[in-house]
Amino acid sequence: MLKNSFIYIIAEIINKGIPFLLLPLLTKYLTPYDYGIIASFSSFVGMVTIFIGLSIHGAINIGFFKYSKEKLKIYIANALYLLGISFSVVFLIVALFKTEISNKLLLDSEWLYLGLFVALSQTITLINLTLWIAEKKPKEYSLYQIAQTFISTIMTIVFVIGYHYNWQGQIISLVISSLSFAILSLYLLHSRGYLNFSYSVNDIKELLHFGVPLIPHQLSGWITISGDRILLISMIGASATGLFTVGYQIGMIMSVLVTAFHKAWNPYIYEKLGKKINIYDKVKLVKFTYLYFISIVVIVLILNEVGFYIFKYWIDSKFEDSYHFVIYILIIYGLNGMYFMVVSYIFFFKKTKQLAMISFSSSLIHLFLSYLFIQFYGAIGVAYSGVISYFVMFVSVWYYSNKVYPLPWLFWRYK
């Protein structure tokens, strides 16, 4: 697991590092307003992905460990059928309410339609990537992601810096790279023998049974990560949202580390849970989890100091106010990393209904506090509310995961 985790961490650093290295250039050629519009588009893509994707990649990840290869082929093909249906439904809804959505997001309708295709494409690619994670093939996974990021970055340089397309250039490069790699992902799924297009009503039902209860859970994640930017745009404006977004990008350094570890941890813990675990193994799991929590706190403090120098020497001066958001984003992603460690038990045993209630309640708290704090504190209020809501969600999920799969969290009682 440690070897795979190391590969994922290196790959995540490279993958996130490529656009990070572009920040001095992009913050020079783009304004806070441009970043605000890009954030608006990203928020829209994130929202529609929830209803188009239906957490299908999560069901496939679990199916990999439960089903035979022949059964899995049919299961994945029916996941693609379901994607086609969900995409059509969401496309129709957006078409019916395009005027209202456009006014709220400051995006013309053609950008909304392109966003739908980005959401579909990213979901298809995620299926392919999920299978590589399940197969414990971090090299293939990492190279694929890096290649997509590299191509998207090159196109961003061409459109934004070369042709001065501003925020439009960033979005166009995302659209092209997403569609291209979705097509490539479908080809790879077929060539790797993961597709058997036999229609199965039972598979569709199972996928819906897994994914639909997770919509509130996924929606809550969108609210706490992206939805609050809609509030910022509508209440303060695109420029303030852009400043928040740049600060968020620096704080996402923490996300690189926790996401990479989670990708290695998930197959490991799922494999463990598939076997009988004695009390001594459970104590080891708990001790390792606590060590991970402590590491998160230390890393957050270190990265906050690093962030100061990044803004001092790396980011264009018109974005200097973005630094004030960094510590809060680091804390948010640190709490998210802790959440990852305890939520795996809930996903493995498919007890997702209660999880959805917890996460959705936490997101409502975040939404309410964001609206309230923005009025009192301005854009930084979103960061305050994010820390509070993520802490509430982490503690609640930790408590519930212990109900689903009890572990000796007070291990010192055991001799």
MARVOKOL-663733 format. One record per residue: x, y, z of N, C-alpha, C in turn. Coordinates in steps of 0.05 Angstrom, whole numbers, plus 5000, padded with zeros to 4 digits. Atoms other than C-alpha are relative to their C-alpha. Layout:
N
XYZXYZXYZ ...
end
This chain:
415
501649765000500050005000501750255000 498349764998505650495017501350074973 498949955026508850404949498050134982 502149885017502250544913499350285009 500649744990500851124959502150214991 497949825008507651424942499750084971 500449955029506251354867497750204996 502349825003499451684875500750295009 499249744990502452254916501750154980 498349885021507852384864498350094976 501649945024502752354808498150245006 501849784993497952824845501550265001 498449764999503553314858500650104972 499549935028505353304784497450114987 502549945013498053324762499050285009 500949744990496253914807502250214997 497749825003503254214800500150144973 499949895027502554324725498450264998 501549745000496854834731500950195021 498949824979499955104795502350164989 497749865012506255284756499050224980 501149815019501655664708499050255015 501349784985498956114764501450284995 498849735004504156674755499250124973 500849905026502256714681497050064999 502949965002494756624689499150245017 500849774983494257124746500950274988 499149765015497957614700498050064978 501749965024493357514640497050005007 502850014992486857374677499550195024 500849824978483157844725498549845021 501850134981479457664789497349944988 502650055012473157734748500149754982 499750245017475657214698500049755017 500050234983477156734754497349945012 502750044989470256854782498149864980 501650135021466956654716500849714996 499050285002471356034711499049845024 501150144976469255854782497149954997 502950045005461955944762499549764982 500350235018462755464704500749745014 499250244986466454964747497949915020 502150064981460955004800497649874986 502250115015455654864747500749714991 499250275008459554264720499949815024 500050174976460353994791497249935008 502850054992452854054804498749804981 501350185019450453714740501349735000 498750264999455653164748498749825021 501350164979452052944811497649854988 502550125011445552804772500549844975 499350165023448852544709501649765008 498250224993454252114742498749815020 501450184981449851834799501949825015 498050154985456151604835500549724988 499750265014456651044783502849885004 497250104996464251004791500349865027 499850134974463350834865498849735000 501250265002458650264849501849804985 498250175015463549994798502449925016 497750064982469250044848499449775018 500850224982465449594896499449754984 500650235017462949144840502549854991 497550125008470149014820500949785020 499250194980471348654886497849795006 502250184994464548304887499449814977 500950155023463348054816502349874984 498150125019466847604766500550194977 499349825022470147924706497750014979 502250015019464447694661497650165009 502349854989459147984707500750305000 499149724999463148624714499750144973 500249895027463248724639497250104994 502849935004455648734636499250235018 500649794980455249164699501050274990 498949755010459749704669498650104975 501549925024456149704602497350125007 502649894991449549814638500350265015 499449744988452750374677500150224978 499949825023454050704609497250064989 502849965008446850594589498650205018 501249834980444650934653501050294997 498949735005449351514639498650144977 501449895023446051624572497250115008 502749924991439151654605500250255018 499849784981441252114662500950264986 499149765015444952584613497750124985 502349905016438652644570498050155017 501949874981434252814630501150275009 498849754990439053344657500250204977 499849825023440053644587497350134996 502649905004432553724580499350215022 500649814978431854064649501550264996 498449765004437554544634498950174977 501149865023434454714566497450155008 502549874992427854874600500450255018 499649784981430855334653502750154994 497449895007436955594615500150305006 500049714995434956334623500650065029 499749964972434356294698502849925009 497350104992440855894705502150194990 498049825012444656354658500250265016 500049754985442556974697501449975027 498850054974444756664763503049964998 497250085002451456404739501750194983 498749825018453156974691501349864977 499150165022454056464636497849984979 501950035021450656454568499349704997 501050275001446655824551501949814985 498250185014451855544502502249895019 498050104981456855494560498749805019 501350204984451655124600499949734987 500250255015450754604546502849874998 497250115000458354524540500749885027 499550114973458554424615498849735004 501250264998453753844609501749784987 498350195013458353494560502649955016 497750034983464253624606499449815023 500850174978460453294663499849714991 500350275011458752684621502849884994 497450095007465852634595501749935024 498450054975469052684664499049755014 501050244987464452134690501049754986 499050225015466451664634502949955006 497250034994473751794646500449905028 499750084972472751694721499549705003 500550294999470050984708502649864993 497550125008476450814671502250035021 498049954980480851124725499449835025 500850154976476850774781500949714997 499250285004478350094750503049975003 497150014996485750244749500750005029 499550004971485450414823499349735012 500950264989481649774838502049784993 498050205009486749374798502850045012 497449924987492349704839502150054978 498249925021495450004777500450305001 499749714997497650694800501550134977 498449885021502550784743498250084976 501849955022497150724689498150235006 501949794991492351154729501450284999 498549744998497651694741500750114973 499249905027500251734670497750114985 502449925014493251794643499150285009 500849744989491452364690501950234993 498049805006497952734679499850084971 500249945029497152674603497750194995 502449835004490152984607500650285010 499349744989492553544651502050154983 498049875017498553684607498850114975 501349915025494353724544498250245005 501849784993489154174577501650255006 498349774993494754624603501250134975 498949895025497954694535497950164985 502249855014491254894505499350255015 500549764984490255384562502050224993 497949815008496855714545499550124973 500649915027494955754472497750204999 502449845002487956034483500050255017 500049784982489056484543502350194995 497649835003496156734533500550074970 499449955028496956644458497950164985 502249875015490056864433498450195017 501449814982487857274494497049955001 502850074998481256904500498950045029 500849964973481057064575498749755012 501350234986476256624616499049804980 501150195020473356324552502249804992 497950185007480156034535500449775019 499850214979480555654601497849804997 502250195002473755354592500149844974 499850145026474755174518502149775002 497950204997481154794536499049775017 501250214983477354414591498149834984 502050155016471754224543501449814980 498750175020476453964489501549775012 498550224987480853564536498149795012 501950194987474853264573498749824979 501250165021471453034509502049804988 498050175013477852754479500749765018 499350224983479652344540497749825008 502350174996472552094549499949794977 500050195023472951794479502249805003 497850184995479751504495499449805022 500850184978476951214560498149784991 501850205011471350864523501649794984 498350185015476550564476501549815018 498550164982480750324534498349805016 501850184987474850024570499449764982 500650225019473249624508502549834996 497650155006480449424494501049835024 499250154976481549204566497949795008 502050224996475448744561498050065022 501949934979470849124608497250074990 502649945011464849204563498649764987 501750205012459348714547497250125000 502549845001453249094522497549835000 502550154995448048604547498350165020 501749844983442248994576499149845024 500850134975440648824649498450195017 501749834983434749134686500949995029 499150024972437448864751502450175006 497649834996444149214741499250295001 500949725000440649864725498750075027 501349964974436449794788502150025022 498050004979442549634830501650264999 498549755002446350234803498450235010 501749784989440450684818499749985030 500350044972439650374886502450105015 497649904988446850544901500350314997 499449725007447151224867498050215009 502149804994440451564880500150095029 499849914972441051554957502450185005 497549844996447951874948499750284988 500349735012445152474910500150225022 499849804979443952864975502850025010 497350004990450852654998501950154980 498449875021454152874932499350304998 500949725002449953504930501150165024 498949864977452253675000502950064996 497249955006459453604978500350234980 499949785020458054064919499450275014 500749754986454854584965502450105017 497849924983460754585013502550074985 497649955016466054594958499650214978 500549825024462854964899497650175002 502549855000455855184914500150275013 499749744987458055734960501050224982 499049805019461356074901497750134984 502449895012454456164871499050235018 500849794981452756554934501850244997 498149785002459056964927499550174975 500549865026457657134854497550175002 502649854999450457334868499950215021 500149814977451757704934502250214999 497849815000458558034923501050064972 499149955028460557934850502149804992 498150195011465157544805502950055009 497249934993471557914825500749895028 499650114973470857724899500249694999 499950295004469457014877502649914988 497450065012475757024835502250005020 498049994979479957234895499949755018 500450254984476956664935501049764986 499350245016478256174878503149975000 497050025001485756344874501049905027 499250104974486456254949499349715004 500950284998482655604943502049824985 498150155016487555364889502549945016 497650054984493455454936499349815023 500850184978489755124994499549714992 500550275010488254534950502549834999 497650164997495454314959499549785020 500750214980492653945019498449784988 501750205014487653604974501749804984 498250175015493353324933500949775017 498950214982496152944992497849815010 502050184989489652685022498649844979 501250155022486752484955501849774991 498150215008492952104936500149775020 500050214979493051735002497449844999 502650135001485651574996499849804977 500150185023486551254928501549745006 498550244992491650774957498649865023 501350114976487750675022497549844994 502650125006481050494991500249704992 499750295007483149844956501149835023 498950144978487149655017497949945021 502050054979481549745067497749834991 502150185010476349425022500949714999 499050285000480748815015500049895028 500050084972481548795090497249935010 502850034991474048865102498749754988 501150245013472748285054500849755015 499250234984476247835104499350045029 500649984972475247685177502350135014 497949854987479148185220499749955030 500150044971480948015292500550275015 499949754984481248525349502850134998 497349885001488848615343500450164974 499849865026488248805269498350265001 501749774997482649285287501450225016 498549804984487049625340502250134982 498049895018492449705287498850204981 501449815017487450035241499550275014 500649764984485450525296502550165005 497549864995492650695314501050144975 499149885026494350815241498250254994 501849785006488151265234500750245017 499349784983490151685294502650134991 497549895010497251755267499550174975 500749855024494251985202498850275007 501349754991489952505238502150205009 497949834989496052785274501750114977 498449915023499952815208498550224985 501649805014494253215176500350275014 499849754985494653745231502850134995 497249905003502253815224500350114971 499749925028501853855148498550264994 501649765004496454395150501750245010 498449784989500954835194502450074982 497749965017506954735149499250144974 500949895025503154875085499050295001 500849724997500255515112502450194999 497649845002507255785121501150014972 499150015028509155555051498350194983 501949835016502955915024500750305001 499249724998505456585050502150074980 497849945018511756545008499149964971 501150035027507856294948498750264990 501349745007503656934948502050234998 498149795000509657364962501750004975 498150015022513957114905498949884974 501050165023509456724857497550114987 502749925010502557034849500050304995 500349715007500957704815498850155023 500749844977500058254865497050075002 502949934999492758394845498449785014 501450224987491057724878501049975029 498850044974494757854944498049965023 502150044979488257874984499149715001 500850285000487157144965501349845021 498650164980492256925016498449965026 501650024975487357045073498249765001 501750235001483256455050501549745004 498550245003488955955048499849825025 500050174976489155715121497449865003 502650124997481755585121499549774980 500350215020481955185056501749765008 498350224991487754775084498649845022 501550144979483654615146497749844989 502350145012477654435104500949744987 499150245014481553945062501349805020 499050184979485053675124497749845013 502450144989478153515154498949814980 501050185021476153215087501749754999 498350244999482252755091499349825023 500850164977480152535160497349864995 502650125008473052415134500449764982 499450235018475951965079500749755015 499050234985479051515131497749855013 502250134986472451365166497649934983 502350055017467451385109500249744984 499650245016470450785073498449765011 501550224988467050305122497050024993 502849955007460250615106499549924971 500350065029461250555031500249704995 499650285005463749835035497549845007 502450154991457549595073497450134989 502249875014453050045029497950115019 501949874982449850405088499950304993 499749735010449351035047497750185005 502349824995442451285065500550185023 499449844976444451525134502350204994 497849825007450851805105499050244984 501249795015446752205056498750215018 501449824982442652505112502150175016 497949854985448952695151501350224983 498549815017452553015093498150224990 501849805009446353375068499350205022 500549824977444953655137502350195004 497549844997452153895141500150224979 499949805022451554235074498050225004 501949794994445254595095501050205021 498849824980448954855156502050184986 498149845014454455085109498750224983 501449815017449555425062498950225016 501249804983445955775118502250195012 497849844988452456005152501450174980 498749845021455456225086498450254994 501849775006449456665071500250215023 499949834977449756945141502750145003 497349894996457357035146500950194977 499349815022457957355077499050285005 501249734994453457915100501650145022 498549884978457658025163503050034995 497150005003464757855141500950024971 499250005028464657875065500849734990 499350255012467857335023501349805019 498750184981471957055081498049845016 502150144986465356845112499549724990 500350275012464956265063502149815012 497950164989471556005090499349925029 500850064973469056065162497949785001 502250205000462755675147500949734991 499050265010466655145109501449845021 498650134978471054985169498049885019 502050094980464954925215498549764989 501650215011460854495168501649744995 498450245004466554025150500749865026 499550134974468153915223497549855010 502550134992460853755237499649744985 500350245017460653265179502049785007 498050194993467152925197499349855026 500750124974465152805270497549824998 502550165002458152565251500549744984 499450245016460752085197501749815016 498350174983466051825245498349845020 501850134981460651675297498349794986 501750195013456151335246501649764989 498450225011461750925215500649795022 499550194978463050625284497549845006 502450164998455750415285499849784979 500050185023456450085217502149785004 497850194996463149755233501650085025 498749914975465249825306503049945001 497150034997472649935318500850095028 499249934973476449995384501450275001 498849745000477450745382501250075027 498749974974479050725456501749755004 498550255001484250195442501649945025 498350034976488150315506498549835021 501550174981482549935542500549704994 499650275008484749305505502949925006 497350094993490748915530500849794980 
end
